[in-house]
Structures are given as C-alpha cells and as structure tokens.
Amino acid sequence: MKKTTVYLNDEEFKLLKKKAFLSNQSIAELIRKGVRLICTPSSPKEMEILAALENIRSKFENLPERDIEELVTEAKRAGRRASKSRH
C-alpha cells in the first residue's frame, strides 16, 4: 500500500467525515473506494485504451517505474508539440 496526501476544503472534509461515520468506515477506505470507482473504465473505448496501455507496460516490465513515467511524460510533450505545429 502507498501513502499519499490529499488536500480537501473544509466542506469536503465535513462531508467525508459524516459519510465515514454513517457507513462505519474510515475516511481512508472511502477515499480508496472513490479512487477505484473513478478509475474503473466507464466505456468500452476506455477499456480498450487501458488494455493497450497495459500491453505496452508489460513490454517494459524490467524498466523501473520512474523511467516509464519519464518516457510517458516525454511522449506527451512530443504529442503536444506536434499538435501545436499542425495549427
């Protein structure tokens, strides 16, 4: 399990705290459920894209995660530059 910090405004925190109390769950568990919900593919197209990404990722399984993230970031930048040059 990884640890992260999430910033919520006062109203969001109050709502989350109430929901945690009412559902007898921790705030952390509710946040994890929310992440799973929002990350579940919402369409066949999204499922296809995520499968393609996983396929690409499996080809680089020996590469450290950080290196993969850097390659993805650079690919995004290249895509944006290409898009700008077309306009």
Backbone torsions as a table, in degrees:
resi	resn	phi	psi	omega
1	MET	NA	140.0	179.2
2	LYS	-102.5	151.5	177.7
3	LYS	-105.5	140.1	176.8
4	THR	-143.7	166.8	177.6
5	THR	-113.1	134.1	178.6
6	VAL	-123.0	129.1	177.2
7	TYR	-98.4	126.5	178.4
8	LEU	-122.3	146.5	173.3
9	ASN	-76.6	169.8	-174.7
10	ASP	-56.7	-42.5	-177.6
11	GLU	-66.4	-43.2	178.0
12	GLU	-61.2	-42.3	-179.7
13	PHE	-64.9	-42.6	178.5
14	LYS	-61.0	-45.0	179.1
15	LEU	-61.9	-43.6	-179.8
16	LEU	-65.4	-40.6	179.2
17	LYS	-64.3	-41.3	177.3
18	LYS	-63.4	-45.4	-179.7
19	LYS	-62.6	-40.4	178.5
20	ALA	-61.7	-43.5	179.5
21	PHE	-63.9	-48.2	-177.2
22	LEU	-64.9	-32.6	-177.5
23	SER	-97.7	0.2	179.9
24	ASN	55.8	43.8	178.4
25	GLN	-129.7	160.3	176.9
26	SER	-78.4	158.5	175.0
27	ILE	-59.8	-41.2	-179.8
28	ALA	-59.5	-42.4	-179.8
29	GLU	-65.2	-39.8	177.6
30	LEU	-63.5	-40.0	178.3
31	ILE	-64.7	-43.7	177.8
32	ARG	-60.4	-41.7	177.6
33	LYS	-62.2	-41.3	178.2
34	GLY	-62.3	-41.0	178.1
35	VAL	-63.4	-45.5	178.5
36	ARG	-61.0	-41.1	-179.2
37	LEU	-63.8	-47.9	-176.4
38	ILE	-71.9	-23.8	-178.7
39	CYS	-93.5	-4.1	175.9
40	THR	-73.7	128.4	-179.2
41	PRO	-53.9	135.5	-175.2
42	SER	-102.9	-0.9	179.1
43	SER	-156.3	161.2	176.1
44	PRO	-59.1	-36.1	179.3
45	LYS	-62.7	-44.6	178.8
46	GLU	-64.4	-39.0	177.4
47	MET	-61.6	-40.7	179.4
48	GLU	-63.9	-44.1	179.9
49	ILE	-64.6	-45.0	179.6
50	LEU	-63.6	-37.8	177.1
51	ALA	-64.5	-40.6	178.5
52	ALA	-64.5	-41.5	178.1
53	LEU	-63.3	-41.7	178.6
54	GLU	-65.0	-37.2	176.9
55	ASN	-62.1	-44.9	177.9
56	ILE	-62.7	-45.3	-178.7
57	ARG	-59.9	-39.4	-178.1
58	SER	-64.4	-25.7	179.3
59	LYS	-74.1	-15.3	-178.3
60	PHE	-119.0	31.2	-173.4
61	GLU	-62.7	-21.9	178.5
62	ASN	-87.0	-6.6	-179.6
63	LEU	-87.5	134.6	178.3
64	PRO	-60.1	147.3	-178.7
65	GLU	-53.3	-40.9	-179.1
66	ARG	-61.0	-41.8	178.4
67	ASP	-63.8	-39.9	178.4
68	ILE	-63.5	-44.3	179.3
69	GLU	-60.6	-39.7	178.2
70	GLU	-65.7	-40.4	177.4
71	LEU	-64.2	-41.6	178.9
72	VAL	-64.7	-44.2	179.1
73	THR	-59.8	-44.8	179.3
74	GLU	-64.5	-39.0	177.8
75	ALA	-63.6	-39.7	177.6
76	LYS	-62.5	-44.8	178.9
77	ARG	-60.5	-44.3	179.6
78	ALA	-62.0	-40.4	177.7
79	GLY	-62.8	-41.1	178.4
80	ARG	-66.4	-41.6	178.8
81	ARG	-62.8	-42.2	179.5
82	ALA	-63.6	-40.1	-179.9
83	SER	-65.0	-42.0	179.9
84	LYS	-66.5	-37.8	-177.4
85	SER	-70.3	-22.1	178.9
86	ARG	-78.1	-21.0	-175.6
87	HIS	-94.3	NA	NA
